[in-house]
């Protein structure tokens, strides 16, 4: 049973990384071409670029995490890290995207929650690495 759970977790992490990468490229291209004038006019181009950049950083981290999970399926905390980073991408980058698209400034108050999830994932990764050695 444990092997099945581990394999599913690895596949889910890698699938999320693949989807996040595709969405990140799509939104990055959309922002650079179709939305550029709007984003510059509203002063939100930097915000949009930050959302894309952090999404990509953590997409690549998820990809590496999934590969590490393949190598060390006994490290169950890696699945938790994957969920923290996934939540962080959705909340951090997602709130910034929505802010750029809608102009709803209150979304800026939600963004730090995503940042905390991203940081928590990195801290938990450090703990997992110490335990792996």
Secondary structure, 3 states (H helix, E strand, C coil): CHHHHHHHHHHHHHHHHHHHHHHHHHHHHHHHHCCHHHHHHHCCHHHHHHHHHHHHHHHHHHHHHHHHHHHCCCCCHHHHHHHHHHHHHHHHHHHHHHHHHHCCHHHHHHHHHHHHHHHHHHHHHHHHHHHHC
